[in-house]
Amino acid sequence: MIELASLTRYPTLATRLAASASATGGAVLDDAGVQRWLEDRRRVHRQRVRLVPLDEMRGWHFRPGLGDLRHRSGRFYSVQGLRVSTDTGPVREWSQPIINQPEIGILGIVVREINGLLHCLVQAKTEPGNVNGIQLSPTVQATRSNYTRAHGGATVPYLEHFRRSAAGSGTVLADVLQSEQGAWFYCKRNRNMIVEVGPEVEAGEDFCWLTLRQLNRLLAVDNLVNMDTRTVLSCMPGWHRAPDGDRQSLHTEVEIRSWLTEQLSEHTVTARLMPLPSVHEGGWQVRPDRITHRDGRYFDIVGTEVDSNTREVPSWCQPLLRPRGTGIAALLVRYHHGVPHALVNATVEAGYRDVVELGPTVQCTPENYTQFGPEHQPRYLDLVRSAPAGSVLFDSVLSEEGGRFYHATTRYLIVDVGEGLPAAPPQFHWMSLPQLTEFLKYSHYVNVQARTLVAALRSVLDRAREPREQIPKGEPWSR
């Protein structure tokens, strides 16, 4: 029987997390061993991905009448049209294709104490949209269609630890529904879970136990720790709590909630699903081979044929969203009364379940703004691009979800602005890292890009606490 962890566990949990994040010994594998394991998995995993016309994907069809792109089973997901109107941004009305996946999947990490340290069980997994084959995924990364075996394939390992109806046992440390990319998904959300288990749980062939210190270091490697692992890690409770709460924060939690409520109240977004062929009104071309915008911007919908020797089924076809350009997601940070703060942006995206979620300071694909004047460029983008090397605490190109996106990458940055940034404009607000951690306990507050940056910021702080090591960046972050 799975039991929810009580709040009284958190101080103890925080101590255990800190030990896992800073200890250089006690790991199941040393750092060299982790690299050897990854190399071995890369040799074993064989996946071939071929781009094919949309109308040649077996199992998929343009639905008669509506024209939506769907799987013959009616499961998994579909590509539909969306008509949007809003009161913000350089474009106030548009239509676009969007991925509609109403079912809720499970993204779960199993943790276990080994050699006196908490370890996370991660999986070496290939996804058809990955730029480089294998990436590190959570213990379980599965849609409802996958884990109910709608594809007729094999069962999902370790799934029993994340379902109350199953026979597994453990202590739930985190369990929250979180959104995904609101520009590409319609109201998409997954269940993010962390469950602590006992010594009876062992690592399978494609799985490996890693300490938080090891995961922190691997986060800085381009295209290695996948999006789903990053979002689950951000939901880990008990990290970096401010002992004096609001007194050490630039704004109280009540002030932040009032600001966010004001943003939710003042902005409007109307998003309505419509037949896929209707997106031609927004400049989109629905063709037998692909769906593309006439200006060559934003993204394409392409077809893929996949063969794999390590997935639940050996061969399948599916459509994927292929972005045009590499995104930028950047967080401006500073210390206030000894507590790290981040400048968050009240982002508005058509696919959110609510109007606004807390996003990074900068979140954009710069190529999509070349048609607009300087007044419509994303605020702080120039500051991020011109930041001195010594102020950049984190800089890594990381992949977005390879099961739905084809070669989708974002450059994630964390920039220390010291005391040089003026007061935040109305759309932005300073939040302490403990406050962000508190908001991550609840659904639909912090968007998926910001969650990656929360995990990255924690890795920066944890690495600074490692014995005999300091971050060679701004001095305050090495304290």
ROTITI-798177 format. One line per 10 residues: number of its first residue (from 1); their letters; for each residue x negated, y, z negated of C-alpha. Coordinates in steps of 0.25 Angstrom, whole numbers, padded with zeros to 4 digits. Layout:
NUM> A> X,Y,Z  ...
***
This chain:
1> MIELASLTRY> 0000,0000,0000  -0006,0014,0004  -0006,0024,-0007  -0007,0039,-0006  -0019,0045,-0013  -0015,0054,-0024  -0021,0068,-0025  -0029,0064,-0037  -0038,0056,-0028  -0043,0068,-0020
11> PTLATRLAAS> -0054,0073,-0029  -0060,0059,-0030  -0057,0057,-0015  -0064,0071,-0012  -0077,0066,-0020  -0077,0053,-0012  -0075,0060,0001  -0087,0070,-0002  -0095,0058,-0005  -0092,0051,0008
21> ASATGGAVLD> -0095,0064,0015  -0108,0067,0009  -0115,0053,0006  -0126,0049,0015  -0126,0035,0010  -0116,0024,0007  -0110,0023,0021  -0106,0010,0028  -0115,0014,0040  -0126,0024,0040
31> DAGVQRWLED> -0126,0035,0050  -0134,0027,0060  -0125,0015,0058  -0113,0023,0061  -0120,0027,0074  -0123,0012,0077  -0109,0008,0074  -0104,0019,0084  -0113,0015,0095  -0109,0000,0093
41> RRRVHRQRVR> -0094,0004,0094  -0097,0012,0107  -0103,0000,0113  -0092,-0009,0109  -0080,0001,0113  -0078,0001,0128  -0067,0010,0134  -0064,0014,0148  -0056,0026,0150  -0052,0030,0164
51> LVPLDEMRGW> -0043,0042,0169  -0031,0038,0177  -0019,0045,0183  -0008,0047,0173  0002,0039,0182  -0008,0027,0183  -0009,0025,0167  -0002,0011,0164  0008,0012,0154  0011,0027,0155
61> HFRPGLGDLR> 0020,0034,0165  0027,0048,0167  0040,0046,0161  0051,0047,0172  0060,0059,0171  0052,0067,0160  0038,0064,0166  0031,0062,0153  0019,0053,0152  0022,0041,0143
71> HRSGRFYSVQ> 0018,0027,0139  0028,0017,0144  0030,0012,0130  0034,0026,0125  0024,0025,0114  0010,0032,0112  0012,0046,0118  0017,0054,0130  0013,0066,0138  0024,0076,0139
81> GLRVSTDTGP> 0026,0091,0142  0027,0102,0131  0033,0116,0133  0027,0126,0123  0030,0140,0119  0023,0147,0107  0020,0161,0102  0005,0160,0101  -0007,0159,0111  -0010,0164,0124
91> VREWSQPIIN> 0001,0155,0131  0015,0155,0124  0022,0145,0133  0017,0133,0141  0020,0118,0144  0010,0106,0143  0008,0091,0143  0007,0086,0129  0005,0072,0122  0017,0068,0114
101> QPEIGILGIV> 0014,0057,0104  0025,0057,0093  0020,0045,0086  0011,0046,0074  -0002,0039,0074  -0012,0035,0062  -0026,0041,0061  -0031,0035,0049  -0045,0033,0042  -0048,0023,0032
111> VREINGLLHC> -0057,0026,0021  -0064,0017,0011  -0075,0018,0000  -0088,0011,0004  -0101,0012,-0004  -0095,0023,-0012  -0091,0032,-0001  -0078,0034,0007  -0079,0029,0021  -0070,0032,0033
121> LVQAKTEPGN> -0066,0020,0043  -0068,0026,0057  -0066,0019,0070  -0074,0019,0083  -0063,0021,0093  -0062,0024,0108  -0051,0033,0113  -0048,0035,0128  -0050,0050,0127  -0063,0050,0120
131> VNGIQLSPTV> -0075,0057,0126  -0085,0046,0121  -0078,0033,0118  -0079,0030,0103  -0075,0040,0093  -0073,0038,0078  -0058,0037,0075  -0051,0035,0062  -0048,0021,0056  -0035,0021,0063
141> QATRSNYTRA> -0031,0030,0075  -0018,0025,0080  -0005,0030,0086  0008,0023,0081  0009,0017,0095  -0005,0011,0093  -0003,0005,0079  0011,0000,0082  0004,-0007,0094  0013,-0001,0105
151> HGGATVPYLE> 0001,-0004,0115  0001,-0019,0111  -0013,-0018,0106  -0021,-0022,0094  -0018,-0017,0080  -0024,-0004,0074  -0035,-0008,0063  -0033,-0002,0049  -0019,0003,0052  -0014,-0004,0040
161> HFRRSAAGSG> -0021,0006,0031  -0013,0018,0037  0001,0012,0037  0010,0010,0024  0017,-0002,0031  0004,-0009,0033  -0004,-0018,0024  -0015,-0009,0022  -0019,-0002,0009  -0026,0011,0005
171> TVLADVLQSE> -0025,0025,-0001  -0021,0036,0008  -0030,0048,0007  -0023,0056,0019  -0011,0054,0027  -0005,0066,0035  0001,0068,0049  -0008,0077,0057  -0006,0084,0071  -0015,0082,0083
181> QGAWFYCKRN> -0018,0092,0095  -0005,0101,0097  -0009,0105,0110  -0010,0091,0116  0000,0083,0107  0015,0086,0104  0017,0085,0089  0006,0074,0088  0002,0069,0074  -0005,0057,0067
191> RNMIVEVGPE> -0006,0052,0053  -0019,0055,0048  -0023,0045,0036  -0035,0042,0027  -0033,0029,0019  -0043,0024,0009  -0045,0009,0009  -0053,-0001,0001  -0064,-0011,0004  -0056,-0021,0011
201> VEAGEDFCWL> -0055,-0012,0023  -0067,-0014,0032  -0072,-0008,0045  -0068,-0015,0058  -0077,-0016,0070  -0074,-0002,0076  -0073,0005,0062  -0084,0011,0053  -0084,0016,0039  -0090,0031,0039
211> TLRQLNRLLA> -0092,0040,0027  -0087,0054,0028  -0101,0059,0029  -0103,0050,0042  -0090,0055,0048  -0093,0070,0045  -0106,0068,0053  -0099,0061,0064  -0089,0072,0065  -0100,0081,0071
221> VDNLVNMDTR> -0103,0071,0082  -0096,0075,0095  -0084,0066,0099  -0086,0055,0088  -0076,0057,0077  -0062,0057,0084  -0051,0067,0081  -0043,0057,0073  -0054,0054,0064  -0056,0069,0062
231> TVLSCMPGWH> -0041,0072,0059  -0040,0061,0048  -0053,0065,0042  -0048,0079,0040  -0036,0074,0032  -0045,0068,0022  -0041,0074,0008  -0050,0078,-0003  -0061,0085,0005  -0066,0099,0001
241> RAPDGDRQSL> -0056,0103,-0009  -0058,0117,-0015  -0058,0116,-0030  -0051,0130,-0032  -0041,0128,-0021  -0036,0141,-0015  -0045,0150,-0024  -0057,0145,-0015  -0049,0147,-0002  -0048,0160,0006
251> HTEVEIRSWL> -0032,0158,0007  -0023,0150,-0002  -0015,0138,0003  -0002,0146,0001  -0008,0157,0010  -0012,0147,0021  0001,0140,0021  0008,0154,0022  -0001,0157,0034  0002,0144,0040
261> TEQLSEHTVT> 0017,0145,0038  0016,0159,0044  0009,0153,0057  0019,0142,0058  0031,0152,0056  0026,0163,0066  0021,0154,0078  0031,0147,0087  0029,0135,0096  0039,0128,0104
271> ARLMPLPSVH> 0035,0115,0110  0044,0106,0118  0041,0093,0125  0046,0092,0140  0044,0083,0152  0029,0082,0156  0032,0087,0170  0037,0100,0165  0023,0105,0160  0021,0109,0175
281> EGGWQVRPDR> 0027,0122,0170  0014,0125,0162  0005,0122,0173  0003,0107,0171  0003,0096,0182  0008,0083,0179  0001,0074,0189  0001,0059,0191  -0014,0059,0187  -0014,0069,0176
291> ITHRDGRYFD> -0008,0081,0169  -0016,0094,0170  -0014,0109,0170  -0015,0116,0183  -0026,0126,0177  -0035,0114,0172  -0033,0118,0157  -0029,0112,0144  -0028,0097,0147  -0025,0086,0156
301> IVGTEVDSNT> -0017,0073,0154  -0025,0061,0160  -0022,0046,0161  -0032,0036,0156  -0034,0021,0157  -0042,0015,0145  -0049,0002,0143  -0054,-0001,0129  -0060,-0013,0122  -0057,-0008,0108
311> REVPSWCQPL> -0043,-0002,0108  -0030,-0009,0104  -0027,-0011,0119  -0038,-0013,0130  -0032,-0004,0141  -0022,0007,0142  -0019,0020,0149  -0015,0033,0142  -0014,0048,0146  -0024,0058,0138
321> LRPRGTGIAA> -0025,0073,0137  -0038,0078,0143  -0041,0092,0138  -0048,0102,0147  -0060,0107,0139  -0066,0105,0125  -0058,0111,0114  -0064,0120,0102  -0059,0118,0088  -0067,0127,0078
331> LLVRYHHGVP> -0065,0130,0064  -0071,0143,0058  -0075,0141,0043  -0080,0149,0031  -0082,0147,0016  -0074,0155,0006  -0077,0153,-0009  -0085,0141,-0005  -0074,0134,0002  -0074,0132,0017
341> HALVNATVEA> -0063,0138,0025  -0058,0136,0039  -0051,0146,0048  -0039,0139,0054  -0030,0143,0065  -0015,0141,0065  -0014,0134,0079  -0002,0133,0087  0000,0121,0096  0012,0116,0104
351> GYRDVVELGP> 0011,0101,0099  0010,0104,0084  0022,0099,0076  0022,0113,0069  0018,0126,0075  0005,0128,0069  -0007,0120,0063  -0020,0124,0057  -0031,0123,0068  -0045,0127,0069
361> TVQCTPENYT> -0050,0141,0070  -0052,0139,0085  -0045,0128,0093  -0044,0129,0108  -0049,0124,0122  -0057,0136,0127  -0054,0133,0141  -0039,0134,0139  -0041,0149,0136  -0050,0154,0148
371> QFGPEHQPRY> -0037,0159,0154  -0034,0169,0143  -0040,0182,0139  -0049,0184,0126  -0037,0188,0118  -0032,0173,0119  -0044,0166,0116  -0044,0157,0104  -0048,0166,0092  -0062,0163,0086
381> LDLVRSAPAG> -0066,0154,0098  -0077,0164,0102  -0082,0164,0087  -0083,0149,0087  -0090,0149,0101  -0100,0159,0096  -0103,0154,0082  -0118,0153,0078  -0123,0139,0078  -0126,0140,0063
391> SVLFDSVLSE> -0111,0143,0060  -0106,0131,0067  -0103,0120,0056  -0097,0110,0065  -0097,0108,0081  -0093,0095,0087  -0085,0091,0100  -0075,0081,0095  -0064,0073,0103  -0050,0074,0101
401> EGGRFYHATT> -0041,0062,0101  -0046,0052,0112  -0033,0044,0112  -0025,0056,0118  -0035,0065,0124  -0046,0063,0134  -0059,0069,0131  -0053,0079,0122  -0064,0086,0114  -0065,0098,0105
411> RYLIVDVGEG> -0077,0106,0100  -0075,0107,0085  -0082,0118,0077  -0083,0124,0063  -0089,0137,0062  -0094,0144,0049  -0090,0159,0050  -0095,0163,0036  -0089,0176,0032  -0089,0182,0046
421> LPAAPPQFHW> -0074,0179,0050  -0063,0190,0048  -0050,0187,0042  -0042,0176,0049  -0031,0181,0060  -0017,0177,0057  -0018,0163,0065  -0030,0159,0056  -0032,0156,0042  -0044,0152,0033
431> MSLPQLTEFL> -0042,0139,0026  -0051,0132,0016  -0055,0118,0019  -0048,0112,0007  -0035,0120,0012  -0037,0113,0025  -0038,0100,0019  -0026,0102,0011  -0018,0106,0023  -0023,0093,0030
441> KYSHYVNVQA> -0015,0085,0020  -0002,0089,0028  0003,0087,0042  0002,0097,0053  -0006,0108,0046  -0021,0106,0052  -0022,0103,0067  -0031,0092,0072  -0042,0101,0077  -0043,0108,0063
451> RTLVAALRSV> -0043,0094,0057  -0055,0090,0064  -0062,0103,0060  -0058,0100,0045  -0065,0087,0046  -0077,0094,0052  -0078,0105,0042  -0077,0094,0031  -0089,0087,0038  -0097,0100,0038
461> LDRAREPREQ> -0094,0102,0023  -0097,0087,0019  -0110,0087,0027  -0115,0099,0019  -0113,0091,0007  -0122,0080,0011  -0134,0078,0002  -0146,0085,0007  -0139,0091,0020  -0134,0104,0024
471> IPKGEPWSR> -0126,0109,0036  -0136,0117,0044  -0125,0128,0047  -0120,0139,0038  -0125,0139,0024  -0111,0139,0017  -0108,0125,0024  -0120,0119,0018  -0116,0122,0003
***
